Amino acid sequence: MKRDSRLSSVLHALLHMAEQDGPVTSETLAQCMNTNPVVVRRTMGLLREVGIVSSAKGHTGGWTIAADLGAVTLRQLHEALGEPAVFAIGNRNETPECLVEQAVNSVLDDAFAEAEALLLKRFETVTLADLAVDFARRHAEWRERRTIS
């Protein structure tokens, strides 16, 4: 099963956008995310629907962050993206009448549900502002190392 990296990509794009003074085009974001501008527009459109970003058309248009970074959690972004599966593993269902398969699937279902609930609970505690602060710290350290070298 292919991994869904949209949350990671969106976070990457939003942190780039947070560093800009004005709108950022889909083309620029596509370069940052190493994807196609159409994918950016489709994905950002989901965030626009819930008020996280806004867009403007025209020569000076593009995407801007419309929400307070401290108010947007990873959980909200995950939900805005359609709540993709958080695990790339699942149950075998070739023979549902098999008692072994039933026992295995029951245990796995419980474990997956528990792990997903824990992950989503953690997503509720991390905001875009938290990530922006961490990025700023890392960037400052990187610049410091470059000046020393």
N, C-alpha and C positions, 0 to 999 in steps of 0.2 A: 504494500500500500504506500502510495506517495505521501510524503509529509506535506501538511498545509502550513506554509511559512508566511501567510498573509499577516498575521499579528506581528511577527518580527519585522516584516517589511513596512507595515504601517507605522510601527514605533520608530523605525529608522527614518522614514519620511517626515513624521511629525517633529522629531528632534531637529532635523535639518530646517524645517519650516519655522520652528521656534527661534532659530538663530537669525532669521531674515527679518528685515524691516518692512518688506512689502510682500505682495503676492508672489507665489512660486508657480511656474508653469508646469503642466503635466510632463512636458519634455524634460525639464530639469529634474523633476522628481523621478522620472523613468531612468535617467542616468544614475541618480543616487541609488535607486533600488535595483538597477541592472535588469530592467524589464521594458515593456512596451508602453508608450503613453496611453494607449487604449485601456490597458490593465489598470494604470494609475487612475484614469477617469472613472472607471467602473468601481474601483475600490474606494476612492475618495467620495464618490457619489453615495455610498453606504454611510459614510461618516457625516456627510452633509445632511442626510435624512434625519439624523439624530442630533444635529446642531453642534457637532464637534468642529467641523470645518465649514467654510463658506467659499463660494467661488464667484469670480467676476469674469465676464467675457471681454474680448477685445484686445487691442494691442498692449495695454498695460494690465491685463487681467491675469488670473491665475487662482491658486488656492491659498487661503489664509486660515489660521487657527481661529475659530470663533468662540471657543470655550476657555475658561480659566484652566491653565495646566494643572493646578492643584485640585481641581474638581473632577478631572477625567481619570478614571481608573482603568487598569488593564482589563478588568471584568467588563466594563462598559464597552471597551473597544472589541473585546472578544464577542460580546453580544451583538454589536453593530455589524460585525463581519458574518453574522448568521450562526454563531456558536458552532464553529467547526469541531469535529471530533478532536479531543485532546490526546488521544492515544492512537498509534498506528497499528495496534495489535487488537485482535478480536477473537471471538469464539469460532470453533469449528462447528458447522451445522449440517454436515452431510447426511448424518443418520440420527435425526432427532429422537427416534424411538430407542436408541442405544442408551442403556442405563449408565454406562461409563461416561459417555458424552454429556448426559444430563448432569451427572455429579460434577464433572470438570467445569461445565459451563456455569453451573450455579455458583461455585466457588469463585470463578473468574469474574462473573457478573458483579458479585458482591465486592470483590477487590477493586475492580474498575470503578464502580460507583463511589466507593470510599475514597479512592485516590483522586478521582475527578472532583469530588466535593472539596477535598483538602486543597487542591490546586486552585479551584475557583475562589475559595475563601481567601487564599493568598493574593490572587489577582485583585480582590477588593481592597487590599491594603497598599497597593503600589499605584502611584499616580504619575502622570506625565511630568509633573514638577519634580518628583523624586528622580526620575530618569534624567531630566535636564540637569539637575544638580550633580548627579554622578558623572554625566558626560562632561560638564564644565570642569570638574575636578580632574578627570582623566586627561582632558585636553590641556589643562594648565601643567600637569605633571609631564606630559609629552613635550610641551614647549620648553619647559625647564631642562629636560634631558637634552633637547636639541641645542640649547644655548651653551650647555656644559661641554658638549662634544666638540 
